[in-house]
Amino acid sequence: MLKIDTQAAIDRLLRFLVVPGITGKEGNIAKEIGEALKSAGVPPKSIRHDDANTRIPMPTQTGNLVVNIPGAGALANAPRQLFMTHLDTVPLCAGAKPVRKGKKIVNEAETALGGDNRTGCAVLVTLAAELIQQKLSHPPITLLFTVREESGLFGARFLNPAEFDDVSMGFNFDGRSADDVIIGAVGADRWEVELYGKASHAGVAPERGISAMMILAHAMTDIQANGWWGKILKDGKEGSSNIGPVGGKNDGTAGDATNVVTDFVLVKGESRSHDARFFKAITNAYKDAFSTALKKVLDHEGKPGKYKFTSRTDYYPFKISEKAAVVAKANRAVAAIGRTPNIRVANGGLDANWMVKHNIPTVTFGAGQNDIHTVKEWVDLVEFEAGCQLAVALATGT
């Protein structure tokens, strides 16, 4: 079994968990990780930020954190490998107060903990520390800490692939179990629709108005009745969809008062599938439902409202062959730490979706996350230690 300094790894994790860094505001946690890498022996000149944030279409404090570590020993001239994770947490993690209790880290605050993905951050810094302190043989390694993963995989999407053109394969740490070898994931559209009705006094002349809220109600009734909401099974194809935020103008409420017919509603949602064509079909079903719903809500002159529907592909589905070199290496490394590989695909998006799109075959492993994005979140330290050992096994194995 590979030896690592487990206590030092846990101390790093606790250190990172208390640093704020919600999606888009990763500056503080990036600085903290940079300092931890320097303390581990990584030369400051090897640590930099890219300019992905200049291309991300949302305010983002900093680019991805990129660390290039030269090869050492017998593997010094082997092909470069990428180890990656994401810096950001969901907003619910702000104010977390982590505390260790036995083999767990739990939260004393009424927030999410941030194990997604400070566990991955601690794994990568521990990897660098162990390689340097134990003077282990390893190929050239790039550590990549992405920004804005939680809000749409933006850091991985907007990195410059040319900066990674010498990377042969990638290993992403973002999940629960170190046994899991995740070789595929869904793709997804995110969409939004602006529903324009017509205001009118709801008591004096409601018939003169066009309720945007009723347009939404008709559309959702149609979506559910035709099997396009939630888990979707159609003609042997599978996917899922969801309605997320529903609001009004300028992040306000949908509707201004109970005595005014609601004239505007903004609706946001998503469509997912392992089949790229099918998640597009789901998105189109929503678009058609809103179009049809307009005709069911008319004013006293028989006039309908209007709508504007827009969508974008957040990430594309992928599945790496189980015979691929990166999967074979992953399986060997899991076995090297005394575990049995569990090859699977994920129903959520991963930074690996975009890395594969950038022609870097990337598999994903867990490192102790549990009940993520909830106030009950906790970290399994047994799995976290296994994740750290796995990273070292991957970097030093052949």
Long-range contacts (C-beta under 8 A, 24 or more apart in sequence): 1-337, 1-338, 1-389, 2-336, 2-337, 2-389, 2-392, 2-393, 2-396, 4-126, 4-130, 4-385, 4-388, 4-389, 4-392, 5-126, 5-129, 5-130, 5-133, 6-385, 6-388, 8-126, 8-129, 9-122, 9-123, 9-126, 9-384, 9-385, 9-388, 10-100, 10-105, 10-381, 10-384, 10-385, 12-36, 12-122, 12-125, 12-126, 13-105, 13-118, 13-119, 13-122, 13-379, 13-384, 14-98, 14-100, 14-105, 16-114, 16-118, 16-121, 16-122, 17-96, 17-98, 17-105, 17-113, 17-114, 17-115, 17-118, 18-96, 18-97, 18-98, 20-94, 20-95, 21-87, 21-88, 21-89, 22-88, 22-89, 22-90, 22-91, 22-93, 22-94, 22-150, 23-88, 23-89, 23-90, 23-91, 23-147, 23-148, 23-149, 23-150, 23-151, 24-58, 24-59, 24-60, 24-61, 24-88, 24-147, 24-148, 24-151, 25-61, 25-88, 26-60, 26-61, 26-62, 26-87, 26-88, 26-147, 26-148, 27-61, 27-62, 29-87, 29-88, 29-118, 29-121, 30-62, 30-65, 30-87, 30-145, 30-147, 33-65, 33-87, 33-121, 33-125, 33-145, 34-65, 36-125, 37-67, 37-125, 37-128, 37-143, 40-125, 40-128, 40-129, 40-132, 40-133, 41-128, 41-129, 41-132, 41-133, 42-67, 42-69, 42-128, 42-132, 50-159, 50-160, 50-163, 51-160, 52-146, 52-147, 52-154, 52-155, 52-158, 52-159, 52-160, 53-147, 55-158, 56-147, 56-148, 56-154, 56-155, 56-158, 57-154, 58-148, 58-151, 58-154, 60-147, 60-148, 60-154, 61-147, 62-147, 63-147, 63-155, 64-144, 64-145, 64-146, 64-147, 64-155, 64-156, 64-159, 65-143, 65-144, 65-145, 66-142, 66-143, 66-144, 66-145, 66-163, 67-128, 67-142, 67-143, 67-144, 67-145, 68-140, 68-141, 68-142, 69-128, 69-131, 69-138, 69-140, 69-141, 69-142, 69-143, 70-140, 71-138, 71-139, 71-140, 71-141, 72-131, 72-135, 72-136, 72-137, 72-138, 73-135, 73-136, 73-137, 73-138, 74-137, 75-137, 75-138, 75-139, 75-396, 75-398, 76-137, 76-139, 76-140, 77-139, 78-139, 78-140, 78-398, 79-139, 79-140, 79-166, 79-167, 79-168, 79-169, 80-139, 80-140, 80-141, 80-142, 80-166, 80-167, 80-168, 81-139, 81-140, 81-141, 81-142, 81-167, 81-168, 81-169, 81-170, 81-171, 81-394, 81-395, 82-141, 82-142, 82-144, 82-164, 82-167, 82-169, 82-170, 82-171, 82-355, 82-360, 82-362, 83-124, 83-127, 83-141, 83-142, 83-143, 83-144, 83-170, 83-171, 83-173, 83-391, 83-394, 83-395, 84-120, 84-124, 84-143, 84-144, 84-145, 84-146, 84-156, 84-170, 84-171, 84-172, 84-173, 84-351, 84-355, 84-362, 85-117, 85-120, 85-121, 85-123, 85-124, 85-144, 85-145, 85-146, 85-172, 85-173, 85-174, 85-351, 86-117, 86-120, 86-145, 86-146, 86-147, 86-149, 86-150, 86-155, 86-174, 86-351, 87-117, 87-121, 87-145, 87-146, 87-147, 87-149, 87-155, 88-117, 88-147, 88-148, 88-149, 88-150, 88-151, 89-114, 89-116, 89-117, 89-118, 89-150, 90-116, 90-150, 90-373, 92-373, 92-374, 92-375, 98-379, 100-381, 103-380, 103-381, 103-382, 104-378, 104-379, 104-380, 104-381, 105-378, 105-379, 105-381, 106-378, 107-375, 107-377, 107-378, 110-375, 111-375, 112-372, 112-373, 112-374, 112-375, 112-377, 113-377, 113-378, 113-379, 114-377, 115-368, 115-369, 115-370, 115-372, 115-377, 115-378, 115-379, 116-150, 116-174, 116-369, 116-372, 116-373, 116-377, 117-149, 117-173, 117-174, 117-369, 119-173, 119-367, 119-368, 119-369, 119-379, 119-384, 119-387, 120-172, 120-173, 120-174, 120-367, 120-387, 121-145, 122-367, 122-384, 122-388, 123-173, 123-367, 123-384, 123-387, 123-388, 123-391, 124-173, 124-391, 126-388, 126-391, 127-388, 127-391, 127-392, 127-395, 130-388, 130-392, 131-392, 131-395, 131-396, 136-392, 136-395, 136-396, 137-396, 138-395, 138-396, 139-395, 140-166, 141-395, 142-167, 146-351, 149-174, 149-351, 152-190, 152-314, 152-315, 153-314, 153-315, 153-349, 153-350, 153-351, 153-353, 153-354, 155-351, 156-351, 156-353, 156-354, 156-355, 156-358, 157-315, 157-354, 159-358, 161-358, 161-359, 161-360, 164-358, 164-360, 167-360, 169-325, 169-326, 169-329, 169-360, 169-361, 169-362, 170-326, 170-352, 170-355, 170-360, 170-361, 170-362, 170-363, 171-326, 171-330, 171-362, 171-363, 171-364, 171-365, 171-391, 171-394, 172-350, 172-351, 172-352, 172-355, 172-362, 172-363, 172-364, 172-365, 173-364, 173-365, 173-366, 173-367, 173-387, 173-391, 174-350, 174-351, 174-364, 174-366, 174-367, 174-369, 175-346, 175-364, 175-365, 175-366, 175-367, 175-369, 176-366, 176-368, 176-369, 176-370, 176-380, 176-383, 177-342, 177-365, 177-366, 177-383, 178-334, 178-337, 178-339, 178-365, 178-366, 178-367, 178-383, 178-386, 178-387, 178-389, 178-390, 179-334, 179-339, 179-340, 179-341, 179-342, 179-366, 179-386, 180-342, 180-344, 180-364, 180-365, 180-366, 181-327, 181-330, 181-331, 181-334, 181-341, 181-342, 181-343, 181-344, 181-363, 181-365, 182-344, 182-345, 182-346, 182-350, 182-352, 182-363, 182-364, 182-365, 183-319, 183-320, 183-322, 183-324, 183-327, 183-343, 183-344, 183-345, 183-363, 184-274, 184-317, 184-318, 184-319, 184-320, 184-345, 184-346, 185-274, 185-315, 185-317, 185-318, 185-345, 185-346, 185-347, 185-348, 185-349, 185-350, 185-352, 185-353, 185-364, 186-239, 186-272, 186-273, 186-274, 186-279, 186-317, 186-346, 186-347, 186-348, 186-349, 187-272, 187-273, 187-274, 187-276, 187-279, 187-313, 187-314, 187-315, 187-316, 187-317, 187-318, 187-349, 187-353, 188-270, 188-271, 188-272, 188-279, 188-313, 188-314, 188-315, 188-349, 189-270, 189-271, 189-272, 189-279, 189-280, 189-282, 189-283, 189-311, 189-312, 189-313, 189-314, 190-268, 190-269, 190-270, 190-311, 190-312, 190-314, 191-268, 191-269, 191-270, 191-271, 191-283, 191-286, 191-287, 191-309, 191-310, 191-311, 191-312, 192-266, 192-267, 192-268, 192-269, 192-309, 192-310, 192-311, 193-266, 193-267, 193-286, 193-287, 193-290, 193-307, 193-308, 193-309, 193-310, 194-264, 194-265, 194-266, 194-307, 194-308, 194-309, 195-264, 195-265, 195-266, 195-267, 195-290, 195-305, 195-307, 196-263, 196-264, 196-305, 196-306, 196-307, 196-308, 197-261, 197-262, 197-263, 197-264, 197-265, 197-297, 197-305, 198-261, 198-263, 198-299, 198-305, 199-260, 199-261, 199-262, 199-263, 200-260, 200-261, 200-299, 201-259, 201-260, 201-261, 202-258, 202-259, 202-260, 202-261, 203-259, 205-300, 206-261, 207-299, 207-300, 208-299, 208-300, 209-261, 209-263, 209-299, 210-261, 210-263, 210-297, 210-298, 210-299, 210-303, 210-304, 210-305, 211-261, 211-262, 211-297, 212-254, 212-262, 212-263, 212-264, 212-265, 212-305, 213-254, 213-255, 213-262, 213-265, 214-297, 215-265, 215-290, 215-293, 215-294, 215-296, 215-297, 215-305, 215-307, 216-246, 216-265, 216-267, 216-293, 218-292, 218-293, 218-296, 218-297, 219-286, 219-289, 219-290, 219-292, 219-293, 220-289, 222-289, 222-292, 222-293, 223-285, 223-286, 223-289, 226-285, 226-289, 228-282, 228-285, 228-286, 228-289, 232-273, 232-282, 234-278, 237-273, 237-275, 237-278, 237-281, 238-273, 238-274, 238-275, 238-278, 239-271, 239-272, 239-273, 239-274, 239-275, 239-278, 239-279, 239-282, 240-271, 240-272, 240-273, 240-347, 241-269, 241-270, 241-271, 241-272, 241-282, 241-286, 242-269, 242-270, 243-267, 243-268, 243-269, 244-268, 244-269, 244-270, 270-314, 272-347, 273-317, 274-317, 274-319, 274-345, 275-317, 276-316, 276-317, 279-317, 283-311, 287-311, 314-349, 315-349, 315-353, 315-354, 315-357, 316-353, 316-357, 317-353, 318-352, 318-353, 318-356, 318-357, 319-345, 320-356, 320-361, 320-363, 324-361, 325-361, 326-361, 326-362, 326-363, 327-363, 329-394, 329-397, 330-363, 330-365, 330-394, 332-397, 333-390, 333-393, 333-394, 333-397, 334-365, 334-390, 334-393, 336-393, 336-397, 337-386, 337-389, 337-390, 337-393, 339-386, 339-390, 365-390
